[in-house]
Amino acid sequence: MIRHLGLRLAASTLTLGIVLAPAPGHAAAPAAAPVTQMAHISVVATGKGTPVILIPGLSSPRAVWDGIVPMLAKRHRVYVVQVNGFGGDAPGANLSPGILDGTVGDLHTLIANETIGGAAIVGHSLGGLVALMLARAHPADAGKLMIVDSLPFIGTLFAPGATVAMIEPRARAMRDAQMASYGKPADAAAAQAIADRLAARPASRAQVAAWAKAADPRVSGMAMYEDMTTDLRPAMKTIPTPITLVYPWSASGPTKAQADALYRAAYADAPHVTFVDIGDAAHFVMLDQPSSFAAAVATFLGDGAGRG
């Protein structure tokens, strides 16, 4: 049963944007928050204090973190990442393979330039995988990680014994289909159906669908392929960085018991993991349960109840 629920989640998450065309133009950051533009990402920094880096997931803009940034900025210097090609931004270097490695490289450069080694890092979905990759490649960069509904190898959702070689043909076909949708009219019904499986509340679903429409499917397709063909399971035991894993569950599935089993098995080899489950939520847990998610982030950062 867990495998079937996981397969549904994987299919929804990894096809996000397949039927969508990018919105024209460029998403502007608030005037008071200058953008640091890099080859694979852009970053907006706000607030003062100990550093926190927020990394969104596939096809998601930095706005996915809007519910917690004002709270965090009261005590922290908050670096809000956006992958080039998402949020209506130009794709930059992300029209070529190597999006995930390039994003890790840009984050390492950012951390060095800002002298914020040991920062707390929060990553959702694809952003969670990137956070794990950064901790593996540059252990001093990340002081602690919050991984939000992400797995070391998403291929296990398709089959428990999956390998990259088994998943790659499917990943390639999904990538090619998504990239081929660039410039074509959006299928609003299909977009809504996907968003309905990734978020639990109507307002959350509307946001997810709109964000997917603004993402460049050429970037989404390539990033999705790299996500599906990246297997960090062998490396998990070597990542000493403390991990807080946040994952959702709901009555419609996966249930709490099913989610507990899935995520605890996936992170069994990590040396230091704290599991935090949030109920009545789907993949975009920060949209479905903003108060519970904000409290989890505040606890992760040692900020108490997160009321400032």
VENTA-V704059 format. One record per helix or strand of 3 or more residues. SS is the DSSP state (alpha for helix, beta for strand). FROM is the first residue (numbers start at 1). TO is the last residue. Records with the same first field share a line. If there is no record, write none. Layout:
SS = FROM-TO ; FROM-TO
This chain:
alpha = 2-14 ; 62-72 ; 92-95 ; 99-114 ; 126-137 ; 154-157 ; 164-180 ; 188-198 ; 202-214 ; 217-228 ; 233-238 ; 256-266 ; 285-288 ; 290-301
beta = 35-37 ; 41-46 ; 50-55 ; 76-83 ; 119-124 ; 142-148 ; 242-249 ; 273-279
